[in-house]
């Protein structure tokens, strides 16, 4: 099964703007500012690094170089209409789309755009729900059989062709579509809502999809964050879940050149995300129990957490080598796994995906 490795880097910039093309009275026509976060993904063959393990730092350095002219400036001096999608295009033009498989620009923690080389723009918006629920079909003694609650977060994603719509207005359309669902779901017991008698994250994602997609055909995905470390997504066809882990591990990269700090013993709080795809269990209402994912991954977690990685997986444990090790160790324990994300620092790391659907999801 063919595997695809992508390196990922993120960087911030602070800037002001006014969006004059918006209708009169729209608040974004006023001068305002953001702490933007730009992220890029690129294939392993497109990153020029001086040594194995230096790819993430090299990619981040390249991104920071491109973003430097935007930092602490008025964006209108750089672009006639510095909307999120136009900024993403500006960044992509300077990085070279031949080398970048995806660009993401986040203007606020609850909104952003993703741009691929095919000139497709995906707009996303994040919403919060404070809701109660219980899962009626789990085994006796399962903690989710008890009534409890979550601060759910829902992300709505919608696709547009480049330059077809202004992203600020696309955000407004998502807000309008979401408002009646928010009124029904927020500060409510989900089990009491028709269609959500068994309100798993997967069922909630498909419930939202079915109520939005007909009126919003550009909707591409509904993502439900049940907690900060797990959730589910539904695109109208397939259910995918993810589970996050943090690894507090040490390493040294002996392939780094003399004088490079990476040759010294150092460490990271890695963020590891396991992506799994499986058919929905009609009775349980989930693709897989998050607790079962944790249990099956536990032996690998124990080997990696609070350990010197160069002693566990071999010399120079760069992020790509570590992903390969995790992939090999999980083949039997987690056959539903289709993608692994591993970040050394926030937004900077690599993605390993396999299978047609896994690779498509990694580039989507």
WOSUL-V44487 format. One record per pair of residues at least 6 apart in sequence whose C-alpha atoms are under 6 Angstrom apart, sorted by the first residue. I is the first residue (numbers start at 0). J is the second residue. If there is no record, write none. Layout:
# WOSUL-V44487
{{I:J} {I:J}}
This chain:
# WOSUL-V44487
{{1:353} {2:352} {2:353} {3:351} {3:352} {4:43} {4:350} {4:351} {5:41} {5:42} {5:43} {5:349} {5:350} {6:40} {6:41} {6:348} {6:349} {7:39} {7:40} {7:347} {7:348} {7:349} {8:38} {8:39} {8:59} {8:346} {8:347} {9:37} {9:38} {9:346} {9:347} {10:36} {10:37} {11:35} {11:36} {12:34} {12:35} {12:70} {13:33} {13:34} {13:70} {13:71} {14:32} {14:33} {14:70} {14:71} {14:72} {14:73} {15:31} {15:32} {15:73} {16:30} {16:31} {16:32} {16:73} {16:74} {16:75} {17:28} {17:29} {17:30} {18:27} {18:28} {18:80} {19:28} {35:105} {35:106} {36:104} {36:105} {37:103} {37:104} {38:102} {38:103} {39:101} {39:102} {40:99} {40:100} {40:101} {41:99} {41:100} {45:98} {48:54} {48:57} {50:255} {52:317} {55:348} {96:116} {101:114} {101:115} {102:113} {102:114} {103:112} {103:113} {104:111} {104:112} {105:111} {109:124} {109:125} {110:123} {110:124} {111:123} {112:121} {112:122} {113:120} {113:121} {114:120} {118:161} {119:160} {119:161} {120:158} {120:159} {120:160} {120:161} {121:157} {121:158} {122:156} {122:157} {123:155} {123:156} {124:154} {124:155} {125:153} {125:154} {126:152} {126:153} {127:151} {127:152} {128:150} {128:151} {128:185} {129:150} {129:185} {129:186} {130:148} {130:149} {130:185} {130:186} {130:187} {130:188} {131:147} {131:148} {131:188} {132:146} {132:147} {132:148} {132:188} {132:189} {132:190} {133:143} {133:144} {133:145} {133:146} {134:143} {134:144} {134:197} {135:144} {136:283} {151:224} {151:225} {152:223} {152:224} {153:222} {153:223} {154:221} {154:222} {155:221} {156:218} {156:219} {156:220} {157:217} {157:218} {157:219} {158:217} {190:196} {200:231} {201:231} {201:285} {204:221} {204:223} {204:233} {212:218} {219:234} {220:233} {220:234} {221:232} {221:233} {222:231} {222:232} {223:230} {223:231} {224:230} {228:242} {228:243} {229:241} {229:242} {230:240} {230:241} {231:239} {231:240} {232:238} {232:239} {239:275} {239:276} {240:274} {240:275} {241:273} {241:274} {242:272} {242:273} {243:271} {243:272} {244:270} {244:271} {245:269} {245:270} {246:268} {246:269} {246:304} {247:267} {247:268} {247:304} {247:305} {248:266} {248:267} {248:304} {248:305} {248:306} {248:307} {249:265} {249:266} {249:307} {249:308} {250:264} {250:265} {250:266} {250:307} {250:308} {250:309} {251:262} {251:263} {251:264} {252:261} {252:262} {252:315} {253:262} {253:315} {255:262} {267:343} {269:342} {269:343} {270:341} {270:342} {271:340} {271:341} {272:339} {272:340} {273:339} {274:336} {274:337} {274:338} {275:335} {275:336} {275:337} {276:335} {277:286} {278:286} {279:285} {279:286} {280:286} {295:332} {309:316} {337:352} {337:353} {337:357} {338:351} {338:352} {338:357} {339:350} {339:351} {340:350} {341:348} {341:349} {342:348} {352:358}}
